[in-house]
Amino acid sequence: MELSNTGSMTGGSLQVDEERLCPECGATMVEFDRLTEDGAVFIWYACTREDCTGQWLSKKALRMRSF
């Protein structure tokens, strides 16, 4: 996967997410992978610079539905 595009892969199309900056170099990051587990969504971000290996993990709780 080419990491030079800003956005996240969703169904084959790019969507712009909230902007994340790399903690290593300050460049823009893109969503690289997503996993839903135990009522939370884990989102991995990767730096867009070729020579940087910066990564970021974000955890978001799924919204609770009332029945």
VEXKENU-864939 format. One line per field, with one value per residue: residue number from 1; residue in one letter; chain; x, y, z of N, C-alpha, C, CB in turn. Coordinates in Angstrom, 2 decimals, always signed. Glycine has a CB too. Example, Ala and Ser with C-alpha at 12.3 -4.5 7.8 and 13.67 -1.06 7.14 Angstrom:
// residues 2
zake 1, 2
finu a, s
rotor A, A
n_xx +13.19, +12.85
n_yy -5.69, -2.25
n_zz +7.80, +7.08
ca_xx +12.30, +13.67
ca_yy -4.50, -1.06
ca_zz +7.80, +7.14
c_xx +13.20, +12.90
c_yy -3.30, +0.03
c_zz +7.80, +7.87
cb_xx +11.31, +14.08
cb_yy -4.47, -0.60
cb_zz +9.05, +5.72
//
This chain:
// residues 67
zake 1, 2, 3, 4, 5, 6, 7, 8, 9, 10, 11, 12, 13, 14, 15, 16, 17, 18, 19, 20, 21, 22, 23, 24, 25, 26, 27, 28, 29, 30, 31, 32, 33, 34, 35, 36, 37, 38, 39, 40, 41, 42, 43, 44, 45, 46, 47, 48, 49, 50, 51, 52, 53, 54, 55, 56, 57, 58, 59, 60, 61, 62, 63, 64, 65, 66, 67
finu m, e, l, s, n, t, g, s, m, t, g, g, s, l, q, v, d, e, e, r, l, c, p, e, c, g, a, t, m, v, e, f, d, r, l, t, e, d, g, a, v, f, i, w, y, a, c, t, r, e, d, c, t, g, q, w, l, s, k, k, a, l, r, m, r, s, f
rotor A, A, A, A, A, A, A, A, A, A, A, A, A, A, A, A, A, A, A, A, A, A, A, A, A, A, A, A, A, A, A, A, A, A, A, A, A, A, A, A, A, A, A, A, A, A, A, A, A, A, A, A, A, A, A, A, A, A, A, A, A, A, A, A, A, A, A
n_xx +0.84, +0.64, +1.77, +1.61, -0.69, -3.20, -5.52, -7.96, -8.25, -11.19, -13.34, -12.06, -11.88, -10.52, -10.84, -10.88, -9.69, -9.79, -7.06, -3.94, -0.78, +2.53, +4.27, +7.01, +8.19, +6.45, +5.01, +2.04, -0.24, -1.70, -4.61, -3.93, -4.67, -7.51, -9.35, -12.01, -12.86, -13.95, -15.92, -14.70, -12.99, -9.97, -7.54, -4.91, -2.36, -0.10, +2.93, +3.27, +5.67, +8.34, +10.84, +10.34, +9.27, +7.19, +4.36, +0.94, -1.49, -4.92, -7.73, -11.15, -14.29, -17.13, -20.38, -23.02, -26.03, -29.45, -32.10
n_yy -1.18, +2.15, +4.88, +7.59, +9.01, +11.07, +10.11, +7.52, +4.02, +2.82, +0.56, +0.60, +3.26, +6.53, +8.38, +11.43, +11.74, +12.94, +15.09, +13.69, +13.97, +12.86, +11.45, +11.20, +12.74, +14.80, +14.87, +14.36, +11.74, +8.60, +6.47, +3.13, +0.55, -1.19, -2.44, -4.07, -4.84, -6.28, -4.26, -1.91, +0.20, -0.15, +1.80, +1.96, +4.17, +5.35, +6.98, +9.31, +9.90, +8.56, +7.84, +7.58, +5.80, +6.21, +5.55, +5.32, +4.48, +4.40, +4.27, +3.80, +3.92, +1.92, +3.09, +2.82, +1.03, +1.50, -0.63
n_zz +0.00, -0.90, +0.91, +0.48, +0.11, +1.58, +3.93, +4.53, +3.85, +2.69, +1.66, -0.82, -1.55, -0.95, +2.04, +3.75, +6.97, +10.40, +10.83, +11.46, +12.96, +12.53, +15.26, +15.18, +13.04, +12.31, +9.93, +7.88, +8.74, +7.69, +7.78, +8.32, +9.10, +10.55, +13.29, +14.88, +18.10, +21.15, +21.77, +20.93, +18.56, +16.98, +15.52, +13.34, +12.41, +9.90, +9.01, +6.29, +5.06, +3.20, +4.34, +7.03, +9.92, +11.63, +13.70, +14.90, +17.29, +17.72, +19.87, +19.89, +21.45, +20.67, +19.83, +22.12, +21.81, +22.58, +23.52
ca_xx +0.00, +1.38, +1.38, +1.76, -2.01, -3.77, -6.87, -8.02, -8.81, -12.51, -14.03, -11.35, -11.80, -9.86, -11.64, -10.04, -10.03, -9.19, -5.63, -3.00, +0.60, +3.47, +5.01, +8.44, +8.69, +5.48, +4.30, +0.68, -0.36, -2.90, -5.09, -3.29, -5.41, -8.60, -9.81, -13.05, -12.72, -14.38, -16.65, -13.86, -12.36, -8.56, -7.13, -3.47, -1.97, +1.29, +3.46, +3.29, +7.03, +8.99, +11.97, +9.90, +8.52, +6.28, +3.04, +0.09, -2.65, -6.04, -8.81, -12.42, -15.38, -18.31, -21.55, -23.95, -27.41, -30.45, -33.15
ca_yy +0.00, +3.39, +5.72, +8.99, +9.63, +11.43, +9.59, +6.13, +3.10, +2.34, +0.04, +0.92, +4.69, +7.30, +9.37, +12.23, +11.64, +14.02, +15.09, +13.18, +14.29, +11.84, +11.82, +11.14, +13.78, +15.86, +14.77, +13.85, +10.29, +8.02, +5.24, +1.98, -0.67, -0.98, -3.67, -3.92, -5.92, -6.01, -3.00, -0.76, +0.21, +0.19, +2.33, +2.19, +5.19, +5.28, +8.23, +9.37, +10.08, +7.29, +7.52, +7.60, +4.61, +6.62, +4.92, +5.78, +3.62, +5.10, +3.38, +4.53, +3.06, +1.86, +3.70, +1.86, +1.14, +1.13, -1.45
ca_zz +0.00, -0.96, +2.03, +0.16, +0.03, +2.87, +4.07, +4.98, +2.87, +3.08, +0.49, -2.04, -1.83, +0.10, +2.73, +4.62, +8.39, +11.18, +10.50, +12.47, +12.65, +12.97, +16.47, +14.89, +12.14, +12.14, +8.65, +7.97, +8.81, +7.08, +8.39, +7.68, +9.42, +11.50, +13.90, +15.88, +19.08, +22.52, +21.89, +20.58, +17.25, +17.04, +14.23, +13.21, +11.44, +9.47, +8.45, +4.82, +4.55, +2.86, +5.20, +8.43, +10.34, +12.70, +13.75, +15.98, +17.52, +18.33, +20.31, +20.03, +21.91, +19.81, +20.47, +22.71, +21.33, +23.57, +22.93
c_xx +0.88, +0.87, +1.48, +0.43, -2.53, -5.20, -6.83, -8.65, -10.13, -13.22, -13.37, -11.27, -11.15, -10.84, -10.72, -10.56, -9.54, -7.69, -4.80, -1.61, +1.51, +4.21, +6.53, +8.94, +7.71, +4.72, +2.88, +0.69, -1.66, -3.30, -4.53, -4.07, -6.46, -9.08, -10.89, -13.00, -13.19, -15.04, -15.84, -13.31, -10.92, -8.13, -5.63, -3.23, -0.49, +1.68, +3.49, +4.68, +7.69, +10.07, +11.62, +9.08, +7.55, +4.92, +2.27, -1.09, -3.71, -7.11, -10.05, -13.49, -16.51, -19.48, -22.49, -25.35, -28.36, -31.58, -34.48
c_yy +1.24, +4.33, +7.20, +9.72, +9.93, +10.92, +8.17, +5.27, +2.57, +1.87, +0.43, +2.39, +5.40, +8.30, +10.12, +12.11, +12.89, +13.95, +14.65, +13.56, +13.24, +12.29, +11.83, +12.36, +14.94, +15.85, +14.24, +12.33, +9.86, +6.77, +4.06, +0.70, -0.34, -2.33, -3.34, -5.12, -5.44, -4.63, -1.76, -0.92, +0.67, +0.61, +2.59, +3.21, +5.02, +6.62, +8.16, +9.56, +8.73, +6.89, +7.49, +6.35, +4.93, +5.96, +5.48, +4.82, +4.42, +4.09, +4.23, +3.53, +3.08, +2.48, +2.60, +2.10, +0.76, +0.38, -1.17
c_zz +0.00, +0.12, +1.74, +0.02, +1.42, +2.93, +4.55, +3.90, +3.41, +1.82, -0.81, -2.37, -0.65, +0.71, +3.68, +6.04, +9.09, +10.96, +11.69, +12.01, +13.26, +14.22, +16.26, +14.11, +11.90, +10.82, +8.89, +7.99, +8.12, +7.84, +7.61, +7.91, +10.47, +11.99, +14.92, +16.80, +20.45, +22.69, +21.59, +19.18, +17.44, +15.64, +14.26, +12.12, +11.13, +8.85, +6.93, +4.24, +4.34, +3.85, +6.69, +8.74, +11.47, +12.56, +14.94, +16.08, +18.25, +18.70, +20.52, +20.47, +20.89, +20.56, +20.96, +22.14, +22.45, +22.87, +23.56
cb_xx -0.95, +1.25, +2.21, +2.55, -2.99, -3.71, -7.63, -8.81, -7.82, -13.33, -15.44, -11.99, -13.20, -8.62, -12.84, -9.99, -9.43, -9.56, -5.19, -3.13, +0.97, +4.46, +4.66, +8.76, +9.05, +6.15, +5.07, -0.17, -0.32, -2.67, -6.64, -1.88, -4.46, -9.77, -8.64, -14.46, -11.25, -13.20, -17.18, -12.71, -13.14, -7.70, -7.93, -2.71, -2.28, +1.52, +4.88, +2.39, +7.88, +9.59, +13.07, +9.08, +9.48, +6.12, +3.16, -0.38, -2.26, -6.61, -8.42, -12.82, -15.89, -18.62, -22.29, -23.96, -27.63, -31.00, -32.82
cb_yy +0.00, +4.04, +5.38, +9.14, +8.72, +12.97, +9.67, +6.02, +1.93, +3.46, +0.50, +0.22, +5.28, +8.02, +8.71, +13.71, +10.37, +13.90, +16.49, +11.62, +15.69, +11.51, +10.87, +9.88, +13.17, +17.15, +13.85, +14.36, +9.79, +7.70, +5.20, +1.83, -1.80, -0.18, -4.45, -3.78, -6.41, -6.12, -2.88, -0.59, +1.13, -1.01, +3.63, +0.86, +6.63, +4.11, +8.51, +10.48, +10.95, +7.37, +8.51, +8.88, +3.51, +8.13, +3.37, +7.24, +2.35, +6.18, +2.61, +5.24, +3.51, +0.40, +4.65, +1.95, +0.24, +2.38, -2.93
cb_zz +1.21, -2.35, +3.22, -1.11, -0.74, +3.11, +2.76, +6.30, +2.57, +3.82, +0.48, -3.16, -2.12, -0.45, +3.50, +4.15, +9.02, +12.70, +10.05, +12.68, +13.15, +11.84, +17.59, +14.12, +10.82, +12.27, +7.65, +6.79, +10.30, +5.58, +8.43, +8.19, +9.92, +10.85, +14.56, +15.22, +19.14, +23.46, +23.25, +21.60, +16.23, +17.56, +13.87, +12.91, +11.98, +8.47, +9.01, +4.35, +5.52, +1.48, +4.96, +8.72, +10.79, +12.69, +13.85, +15.75, +18.32, +17.37, +21.63, +18.70, +23.31, +19.38, +19.49, +24.26, +20.09, +24.32, +23.06
//
